[in-house]
Amino acid sequence: MQIMMEKNSSEKERIVSDKLTMLFVVDKMEIPLTEDSILDICSVKNVWIENYMDCKTIIHDLVDSKLLYKISDESSDSKELFALTYEGRECLSHLYRRIPLEKREQISAYLQANKLNVKSSQEYSSTYSKNQDGSYNLELKIYEPQATSPMFTLIIKAPTRQSANEAIHKWKTTAPTIYETIYEKLINTD
């Protein structure tokens, strides 16, 4: 019985630590994050939260607890963003010391080095789907920071899967230039 109680206690402590870690990550990023970005940062590229499915559950637990809030838009193209609530900041300010100093320093260093990459991965999205004729439709989008629906969508046809993959890889670096060119050609700013 004693062993079972210790196991439950240590499991609860781990969950609390994981929740605080996630709040710390969202706070340090200073911008709302997509669920994919949170999962990627906390559980894929780093093992600050070891179990991917726990990480996914924690996001929604924190929303239900009103420590994170969800920013979304009614359009079908929208993406959901998550940010700290006032209560989330308060909770973190009182309990952040429960996250080991070494872990806090590791998180801070990682986020400082990767903040721009995370931000651009949320601003430029790309997907493709196969057509019946064997070609691929690419859907390339640009989001404004902290916006949930795209400000620019480009749908283009690629002849092969390889060319679709190449276009998707190029999109992250060429999106601003492509958008600027199209905007200048179509919108009269006089």
C-alpha positions in Angstrom: 0.0 0.0 0.0 2.8 2.4 0.9 4.6 1.8 -2.4 1.3 2.5 -4.3 0.9 5.8 -2.4 4.5 6.8 -3.2 4.0 6.0 -6.9 0.8 8.1 -7.0 2.5 11.0 -5.2 5.6 11.0 -7.5 3.3 10.8 -10.6 1.3 13.8 -9.4 4.6 15.7 -8.7 5.7 14.9 -12.3 2.5 16.1 -13.8 2.7 19.4 -11.8 6.3 19.8 -12.9 5.3 19.2 -16.5 2.5 21.7 -16.3 4.8 24.3 -14.8 7.4 23.5 -17.5 4.8 24.2 -20.2 3.7 27.4 -18.6 7.4 28.5 -18.4 8.0 27.7 -22.1 4.9 29.7 -23.2 5.9 32.6 -21.0 9.5 32.6 -22.3 8.4 32.5 -25.9 6.5 35.8 -25.4 4.2 35.0 -28.3 1.1 32.8 -28.6 2.0 29.3 -29.8 0.3 26.7 -31.9 -0.3 23.3 -30.3 2.2 21.8 -32.8 4.9 24.3 -31.7 4.3 23.6 -28.0 4.5 19.8 -28.6 7.6 20.2 -30.8 9.4 22.4 -28.2 8.4 20.5 -25.1 8.3 16.9 -26.2 9.8 16.3 -29.7 13.0 18.4 -30.0 13.5 18.4 -26.2 12.4 16.0 -23.6 11.2 18.5 -21.0 7.9 16.7 -21.0 8.8 13.1 -21.8 5.5 11.7 -23.0 4.1 13.3 -26.1 0.5 12.3 -25.3 0.8 13.7 -21.8 2.1 16.9 -23.4 -1.0 17.1 -25.6 -3.3 16.5 -22.6 -1.5 19.1 -20.5 -2.2 21.8 -23.0 -5.9 21.2 -22.8 -5.8 20.8 -19.0 -4.1 24.2 -18.7 -6.8 25.7 -20.9 -9.5 24.0 -18.8 -7.8 25.4 -15.6 -7.8 28.9 -17.2 -4.0 29.1 -17.0 -3.7 29.1 -20.8 -6.3 30.5 -23.2 -7.0 29.6 -26.7 -7.1 32.2 -29.5 -9.0 31.0 -32.5 -11.1 32.3 -35.3 -14.3 30.9 -36.7 -13.0 30.4 -40.2 -12.1 26.9 -41.4 -8.6 28.1 -42.3 -7.9 29.2 -38.8 -5.3 27.9 -36.5 -5.5 27.8 -32.7 -2.9 29.7 -30.7 -2.3 29.3 -27.0 -1.1 32.0 -24.6 -0.8 32.5 -20.9 -3.7 34.0 -18.9 -3.2 36.4 -16.1 -3.8 33.5 -13.7 -1.2 31.4 -15.6 1.4 34.2 -15.1 0.5 34.4 -11.4 0.7 30.7 -10.9 4.1 30.6 -12.6 5.4 33.5 -10.7 4.7 31.7 -7.4 5.7 28.2 -8.4 8.5 28.5 -11.1 11.1 27.5 -8.5 9.6 24.0 -8.6 11.2 23.7 -12.0 14.8 22.8 -11.4 17.2 25.7 -12.1 19.2 23.7 -14.6 16.0 22.9 -16.6 14.9 26.6 -16.5 18.3 27.7 -17.8 18.2 25.0 -20.5 14.7 26.1 -21.6 15.7 29.8 -21.7 18.8 29.1 -23.7 17.0 26.9 -26.2 14.1 29.4 -26.7 16.5 32.3 -27.1 18.4 30.4 -29.8 15.3 29.2 -31.6 12.6 31.9 -31.0 12.8 33.2 -34.6 12.6 29.7 -36.1 9.5 28.9 -34.0 7.9 32.2 -35.0 8.6 31.8 -38.7 7.3 28.2 -38.6 4.0 29.5 -37.3 3.9 32.4 -39.8 4.5 30.3 -42.9 2.6 27.1 -43.4 2.5 24.7 -46.3 0.7 21.5 -47.2 0.1 19.5 -50.3 -2.4 16.9 -51.5 -2.3 14.5 -54.5 -4.7 15.1 -57.4 -6.3 12.3 -59.4 -4.0 13.1 -62.4 -0.8 12.5 -60.3 0.0 16.1 -59.8 0.0 17.8 -56.4 -1.9 20.9 -55.1 0.2 23.0 -52.8 -1.5 25.3 -50.3 1.0 27.9 -49.0 -0.1 30.4 -46.3 1.2 33.4 -44.5 -0.1 34.3 -41.1 0.4 37.6 -39.3 2.0 37.2 -35.9 -0.6 36.3 -33.3 -3.3 35.9 -36.0 -5.4 32.8 -36.3 -6.5 33.0 -40.0 -4.1 33.5 -42.9 -3.6 36.9 -44.4 -2.3 35.3 -47.7 -3.0 31.9 -49.3 -1.5 30.7 -52.5 -2.7 27.5 -54.1 -0.4 26.2 -56.9 -0.1 22.9 -58.8 3.1 21.0 -58.8 3.8 18.2 -61.4 5.5 15.7 -59.0 5.7 14.9 -55.3 9.4 15.8 -55.5 8.7 19.3 -56.9 5.9 19.7 -54.2 8.4 18.9 -51.5 11.0 21.3 -52.9 8.4 24.1 -53.0 7.4 23.5 -49.4 11.0 23.6 -48.3 11.6 26.8 -50.2 8.4 28.4 -48.9 9.7 29.3 -45.5 12.5 31.4 -46.9 10.8 32.8 -50.0 7.4 33.6 -48.6 8.1 37.2 -47.6 9.6 38.0 -51.0 6.7 36.3 -52.9 4.1 38.1 -50.8 5.8 41.5 -51.2 6.0 41.1 -55.0 2.4 40.0 -55.4 1.1 42.7 -53.0 3.0 45.5 -54.8 1.7 44.2 -58.2 -1.9 44.0 -57.1 -2.6 46.6 -54.4 -2.4 50.2 -55.2 -1.0 52.0 -52.1 -1.1 55.5 -53.5 
